[in-house]
Amino acid sequence: MKRFSIFAAVLVAAHTPVIKASEKTSSAACVARKINNCVCATGCQSALTEHDYFSRAPIGVMGDHMHHDGGLMASYRYMFMSMQRNYNGDSQISDAAARAGYMMNATDMDMQMHMLGVMYAPTDKLTLMLMGNYLDSSMPMVNMMGVKNTMRSSGYGDTTLSAYYSLFRSSNSSAHVGLGLSIPTGSIDEKMQNGSHMGFPMQLGSGTWDLKPSITWLGHTEDWSYGSQLSAVIRLGENDNGYSLGDRVSATGWISRRLNAWSAVSLRLIATSWSNVDGSDSKMPVIPMGPLAGRPMSAVVDPDAQGGSRLDLALGLNLWHSESGTRFAIEAGAPVYQKLDGPQLGTEWFMTAGFQFAW
């Protein structure tokens, strides 16, 4: 059964003077009021205002902004996640407890992801994005005899094509909706040395076409920016191996403080819930004999041990050069609470760093 939690997103109202589009305003007036993306009047110079990244979300938020007609941006992100210690519900459990009902268990997992993205705006109201990624993961395992081995997988993941539509734009706030389509370009046939399929966390893609809806609100004053986003991943059907990953819902809110004309720091809260796997992969290993015969060999191949919910807190640093349209940002965080359908590895910490180049 697909489960969703109730989330609270931080929404802060901003009240600063609005310059109407009908007013005759100069570029200097726009810059003086720290107005982003040239929304105050058509006469603004994008070189002065459009590339002030201060009002953007932390680098870990995807699809957070829109571009003006003809705007183009390329981006690279590096993501790392460390998972350690098994959980059952919100309690940590030992390796022996994680093997109860199984023959082996995962002890930890490291996941690295390289993401390349391109955004283009054919109109002021519509921005398109194409994003691909490359994954590299490792997961050490231990059996009941204490023998250890490590599973590794790497390769291209799923590709996402998204469209974002502007709901409104004013001098100090904006909102837009998004709809992405995840294309199943990532492998779901990653194998162990014996030819069996690796567990669900080690596969490179979902194997299904997935919808990714979102709604985002942004606001800023002279020295503060803030926003929130609600997003989801909805699986469409079953993949070729007989299963579909669980749906996912996420809500996030953030606040950022300007340090000077080219830097800011941020604080972000993220709440996420995801469901267990529907179906199963017949090529994943099962216990061959004994009282547990036919059960999954470990929790990482058990469809009923994949769901959970988590609340994360992240700190970020945002650096930019307005004239060249260049941004570097980094964000790192860790869970403050997690409840997992265990036994399942919990998240220890995560990090995202990236460059963005806008024209």
Secondary structure, 3 states (H helix, E strand, C coil): CCCCCCCCCCCCCCCCCCCCCCCCCCHHHHHHCCCCCCCCCCCCCHHHHCCCHHHCCCCCCCCCCCCCCCCEEEEEEEEEEEEEEEEEECEEECHHHHCCCCCEEECEEEEEEEEEEEEECCCCCEEEEEEEEEEEEEEEEEECCCCEEEEEEEEECCEEEEEEEEEEECCCEEEEEEEEEEECCCCCCCECCCCCECCHHHCCCCCCEEEEEEEEEEEECCCEEEEEEEEEEEEECCCCCCEECCCEEEEEEEEEEEEECCEEEEEEEEEEEECCCEECCCCCCECCCCCCCCCECCHHHCHHHCCEEEEEEEEEEEEEECCCCEEEEEEEEEEEEEEEEEEEEEEEEEEEEEEEEEC
